Amino acid sequence: LSLSLSLSLSLSLSPPLSFSLWICLSYLLSGYTPYLSPEASHPNPLLHSKLGRACLTVSLALSVQDLEYLCEGLEGRSSNPVAVLFDSLLLPDSDFGLDHTSPLEWRYEPERAIPHLVLGKGPPGGAWHAMEGSMLTLSLANWMELPGLKLKDWMREKRRSDDTHVGLSVVTNFLVSFYQRGSFAVLQL
């Protein structure tokens, strides 16, 4: 099982995806590609062993690795094995509140970019803008990360506290910052 995107597409999903999911999809479609880091390590011994074998093909994007093989034996909150693999690689053991380094590295490859446009009714950050800023997220702060940008690193740059749960205004500003750092095609309606 491998992923290969080489088409122009238009997605209309019901129910609609959250802005953070759209911005992640746009990040991938913009040509940002996950690779296994040459120093790839993972706290899950099974996945670590598989990554060790896959590192023989470290010069290949994750999307062209043997995803079925990498997914075997993994458990997570999703019924989609590729989503479980991606979560496990992006945020290893985050379900247990642990903060391990991701074995992924993101490379910008403009030749992989797929022309697309994300349309929204509001600014980057979506519904987060409409919520009361003093509220805290239910999700742990380390779950609120996006590819290529760790929330804790962003908070450190902004000299904000490194709390377990973060305020909604922090998440909104984080999403806007992620959008501004990338080459995204987002049109506000």
N, C-alpha and C positions, 0 to 999 in steps of 0.2 A: 504494500500500500504506500503510495507516495503522492505528494501533491504537485501539481504543475498547473500554473495559471498562465495562459497565453491568449487571453481574449479580453475584449471590452465587455463590460457587463453593467447592467442596471438592476439594482436590487430594491425590491419593495417588500418588506417583511411585515407580517401581522402576527403577533403584536410587534410594534416597532422596537428596534434595539435602542438601548440607552445610548446617550452621546458618547460615553466612555468606550462602549463597544464599537461604535461607528468610527471613533478616532483611532482605535487599535486596528480596525480593518483598513482604514485609510492609510495608516502608517505602513502596513504590509503592502498594500497596493501601490504606494508611492515609491517602492523600491528598497525599503529597509528589509533586510533578509537575515534570519537567525542562522548562525553557524555554531557548531560545538567549539568551544574554546580549546586551544591546544593543551591547556592544563585542566581540561574538564574533569571535575570531581563531583560526586553526588552522595548525600548521606544515606540514600537507599542502596544497600549493597547490591541488589539485583540490577537496578538501573545503572549503578556505577560500573558494574562488570560489563553490561551491554554497551555503555558509552565508551569504555576502554576499547572494545572491539570496533565500535563505530568510528572512533578517532583515527582509525587507519584511513578513513575517508574524510578526515577533518576539512579537506579543501572543498567538500561538497556542502551545499546549503542543507539545513535540516529538512527542508521540504522535499529533498530528493534522497534522503536516507531511507532505510527500511523501517518505516513508521510502525508497521504491524509488529515487527520484531521488538522494537523499542517499547511498544504499548503493552505487550504480553506481561501479565502478572501485576500490573499497576492497579491500585485502587484509589478512588477519589470520589468527590461529590457529584460528578457528572456521569451520565450513562454513555457519553461519547468518549471512547478511548483516546482519541487524539487530543481532546480537550484536557483529559486527565494528564496525559503526557506533557502537554504544553504548560499546564499549571505547575506540574512537578518540576519542570525544567526552569521555568521563569521564577518561581518562588518555592524552592525546595523546603519541605517540611514546615511551611508557613501555617498549615492547619494546626500545628502543635505550638505555635507561637515562637518558633525558632527562626533565626535569621541567617541562613546559609547563603553563600555566594552562588549565583546562578552560573551553570556551566555554559550558558549561551553568551555569545557576543553578537552584536548587531552591526551589520555592514550596510552602508548605503550603496546600492548598485542601480544607477539610473536606468541601465538597460533592462532591468527587471520591472520597471514601473509600468503600471497599467493605467491609462487615462481614466479618470473617474472624478466625480463631483459628489460631495456630501451636502445635502440640503437640510437646513434646520430652521426652526421658527425663532430661535434665540441665539445668543452668543455661545461660543465654545464653553462647555460646562453644563449645557442643557438645564435640566430641572433643578440642578444644584443651586442655581441662582435664585429660585423662587422659595427656597427653604430658609428658615430662620438661622442666621449665622451662628448663634450661640449653641445650637444643638451639636451633639457629638455623633460620629458615625457608629453604626452597630458593628461594622467590620473593623477588624484590627488594622492599624495603620500600615502594617507590612503587606496587607492584602490590597491596598489602594495604590499599587504601583502600576506603571505602564511600561511597555517595552522600551528599553534604552534610557529610562529615567526612573530612578528609585525615589519614592516619596521622602524617605529619611534624608537622602542626599540633598534633595531640593529644599527641604525644611532647614537643613544645616546652612545652605547657601543664603537663605532668607533670615537666618538667625532666629528660627522659631524653635520652641521646645520639641523634644522628641518623644511625645506622649504615645501611649498605647493606642488610644482612640483620638481622632483628630476632629476639629470643628468643621462644619460644612463649608464655612468660608475658606478654610485652608484647602479643602478638596477642590472647590471652584477655582481658586487661584492656581492650584497645581494643574488642573486640566487646561486652563487658558495658557499657562506657561508651556505645557507639553505641545499644545497646538502651535504656539508661536515659535518653538524651536524647530519644528518640522517643515517639510515642504508639502503642505496640505492644501487641497482644493476644497474649501468649505465656503458655501454661499449661504449667508443669513437671509432668510425670507422676511 
